[in-house]
Amino acid sequence: MSTAETRPRRTPGLVPVSETLRTADRDSTEFAAAVTEGPAVAEASTGAGAAGGGARGDGGPLPRRAGAFWRLLGSELGLTFRRPRNLVMLAVLASVPIILGVALRLVADGMGDDGRGGGMGGLIESVAGNSLMLAFASLSFLVVLLMPVAVSVVAGDAIAGEAGAGTLRYLLAAPAGRTRLLAVKYLNAVVFSFAVAAVVAVSALLTGLALFPVGPVTLLSGTTVSVADGLLRILVSVGYVGAGMAALAAVALALSTFTEVSIGAIAGTVVIVIVSQVLRAVPQLEAVSQYLLPTWWPRFDGALRDPIDVGAMRDGLVAFGAYIVLFGSVAWARFTGKDITS
């Protein structure tokens, strides 16, 4: 019987879990040998054919190995922020505070012309009186749906998009390592999540400075703080909202590992958000709402109180962390335990 007859048949394009793990183990063994025994072992294990990225003459391939994760993350971030679809989503999010600010400016002017001093209450009235409040109003408006949709598109496309395009098996054959690749994909989604919150805040700040007066900020608690304090509270709000979007990215990434069609993971995440928002609106389900992720997104309004409502924001961050750990574990268990067929 020939060797070809005894060798197990393999499905074209299939990357089994066992092969990925063997490759990663071999890669780790060669790296350990290079560290402990110097360039001679490094050259023997990696081969002279790795020129351009192989053994270094003064001590093995340490810099290449140490920087591999960050190079992969940098490449992923570059692709994400150069992709036209993502740039369009960021542009749409940036345009909403502009539209909101112009609308409020027109309403405020109309009220002044008619001689009416009231009509707008709460946060909206504060926006017309101070430019910084437009940032809080914009975050409150967009955190409900538009920001989650943008994050869902990027995170839901992370693994499923690669699988659908047929490039996932090449990434694993590099070898990138499944855990490292998953970490890179999630960190990329986290950076985009904070970028979404920052884009909204910056657009709102610039619009507010152009349309409304600048001065001490009156908080929801009735206390007046300085402009510098107001800017610091906006920064806190951006960080909190970004963390909330990062938790949603973990949900989308987990769904992305279960399908090769990115639109399925994206739609599934958006449906979860919409259903959660509907459940939150039902008074009889108040006991359930505390376990729903969207419940904690608006808690950044704790930064609009004096003193800052640290307790409410801390509880929100704990909820975000729980979601990240739970769905991150689901994504890792699924991704590291399945055969890649595309």
LINJO-V359517 format. One record per residue. N is the residue number from 1. RES is the residue in one small letter. OMEGA is omega as a letter, one per 20 degrees, with the letter a starting at -180 (999 if undefined). Layout:
BEGIN
n={N | N}
res={RES | RES}
omega={OMEGA | OMEGA}
END
This chain:
BEGIN
n={1 | 2 | 3 | 4 | 5 | 6 | 7 | 8 | 9 | 10 | 11 | 12 | 13 | 14 | 15 | 16 | 17 | 18 | 19 | 20 | 21 | 22 | 23 | 24 | 25 | 26 | 27 | 28 | 29 | 30 | 31 | 32 | 33 | 34 | 35 | 36 | 37 | 38 | 39 | 40 | 41 | 42 | 43 | 44 | 45 | 46 | 47 | 48 | 49 | 50 | 51 | 52 | 53 | 54 | 55 | 56 | 57 | 58 | 59 | 60 | 61 | 62 | 63 | 64 | 65 | 66 | 67 | 68 | 69 | 70 | 71 | 72 | 73 | 74 | 75 | 76 | 77 | 78 | 79 | 80 | 81 | 82 | 83 | 84 | 85 | 86 | 87 | 88 | 89 | 90 | 91 | 92 | 93 | 94 | 95 | 96 | 97 | 98 | 99 | 100 | 101 | 102 | 103 | 104 | 105 | 106 | 107 | 108 | 109 | 110 | 111 | 112 | 113 | 114 | 115 | 116 | 117 | 118 | 119 | 120 | 121 | 122 | 123 | 124 | 125 | 126 | 127 | 128 | 129 | 130 | 131 | 132 | 133 | 134 | 135 | 136 | 137 | 138 | 139 | 140 | 141 | 142 | 143 | 144 | 145 | 146 | 147 | 148 | 149 | 150 | 151 | 152 | 153 | 154 | 155 | 156 | 157 | 158 | 159 | 160 | 161 | 162 | 163 | 164 | 165 | 166 | 167 | 168 | 169 | 170 | 171 | 172 | 173 | 174 | 175 | 176 | 177 | 178 | 179 | 180 | 181 | 182 | 183 | 184 | 185 | 186 | 187 | 188 | 189 | 190 | 191 | 192 | 193 | 194 | 195 | 196 | 197 | 198 | 199 | 200 | 201 | 202 | 203 | 204 | 205 | 206 | 207 | 208 | 209 | 210 | 211 | 212 | 213 | 214 | 215 | 216 | 217 | 218 | 219 | 220 | 221 | 222 | 223 | 224 | 225 | 226 | 227 | 228 | 229 | 230 | 231 | 232 | 233 | 234 | 235 | 236 | 237 | 238 | 239 | 240 | 241 | 242 | 243 | 244 | 245 | 246 | 247 | 248 | 249 | 250 | 251 | 252 | 253 | 254 | 255 | 256 | 257 | 258 | 259 | 260 | 261 | 262 | 263 | 264 | 265 | 266 | 267 | 268 | 269 | 270 | 271 | 272 | 273 | 274 | 275 | 276 | 277 | 278 | 279 | 280 | 281 | 282 | 283 | 284 | 285 | 286 | 287 | 288 | 289 | 290 | 291 | 292 | 293 | 294 | 295 | 296 | 297 | 298 | 299 | 300 | 301 | 302 | 303 | 304 | 305 | 306 | 307 | 308 | 309 | 310 | 311 | 312 | 313 | 314 | 315 | 316 | 317 | 318 | 319 | 320 | 321 | 322 | 323 | 324 | 325 | 326 | 327 | 328 | 329 | 330 | 331 | 332 | 333 | 334 | 335 | 336 | 337 | 338 | 339 | 340 | 341 | 342}
res={m | s | t | a | e | t | r | p | r | r | t | p | g | l | v | p | v | s | e | t | l | r | t | a | d | r | d | s | t | e | f | a | a | a | v | t | e | g | p | a | v | a | e | a | s | t | g | a | g | a | a | g | g | g | a | r | g | d | g | g | p | l | p | r | r | a | g | a | f | w | r | l | l | g | s | e | l | g | l | t | f | r | r | p | r | n | l | v | m | l | a | v | l | a | s | v | p | i | i | l | g | v | a | l | r | l | v | a | d | g | m | g | d | d | g | r | g | g | g | m | g | g | l | i | e | s | v | a | g | n | s | l | m | l | a | f | a | s | l | s | f | l | v | v | l | l | m | p | v | a | v | s | v | v | a | g | d | a | i | a | g | e | a | g | a | g | t | l | r | y | l | l | a | a | p | a | g | r | t | r | l | l | a | v | k | y | l | n | a | v | v | f | s | f | a | v | a | a | v | v | a | v | s | a | l | l | t | g | l | a | l | f | p | v | g | p | v | t | l | l | s | g | t | t | v | s | v | a | d | g | l | l | r | i | l | v | s | v | g | y | v | g | a | g | m | a | a | l | a | a | v | a | l | a | l | s | t | f | t | e | v | s | i | g | a | i | a | g | t | v | v | i | v | i | v | s | q | v | l | r | a | v | p | q | l | e | a | v | s | q | y | l | l | p | t | w | w | p | r | f | d | g | a | l | r | d | p | i | d | v | g | a | m | r | d | g | l | v | a | f | g | a | y | i | v | l | f | g | s | v | a | w | a | r | f | t | g | k | d | i | t | s}
omega={a | r | a | a | a | a | a | r | a | r | r | r | a | r | a | r | a | a | r | a | r | a | r | r | r | r | a | r | r | a | r | r | r | a | a | a | r | a | a | r | r | a | a | a | a | r | r | a | r | a | a | r | a | a | r | a | a | r | r | a | a | a | a | a | a | a | a | a | a | r | r | r | r | r | a | r | r | r | a | a | r | a | a | a | a | r | r | r | r | r | r | r | r | a | a | r | r | r | a | r | r | r | r | r | r | r | a | r | r | r | r | a | a | r | r | a | a | a | r | a | r | a | a | r | r | r | a | a | a | a | a | a | r | r | r | r | a | r | r | a | a | a | a | a | a | r | r | r | a | r | r | a | a | a | r | r | a | a | a | r | r | r | a | r | r | a | a | a | r | r | a | r | a | i | r | a | a | a | a | r | r | r | r | a | a | r | r | r | r | r | r | r | r | r | r | r | a | r | r | a | a | r | a | r | a | r | r | r | a | a | a | a | r | r | r | a | r | a | r | r | r | r | r | a | a | r | r | r | r | r | r | r | r | r | r | a | r | r | a | r | r | r | r | r | r | r | r | r | r | r | a | r | r | r | a | r | a | a | r | r | a | a | r | r | r | a | r | r | r | r | r | r | a | r | r | r | r | a | r | a | a | a | a | a | a | r | a | a | a | r | a | a | a | r | a | a | a | a | r | r | r | r | r | r | a | j | r | a | a | a | a | a | r | r | r | r | r | r | r | r | r | r | a | r | a | a | r | r | r | r | a | a | a | a | a | a | a | r | a | a | a | 999}
END
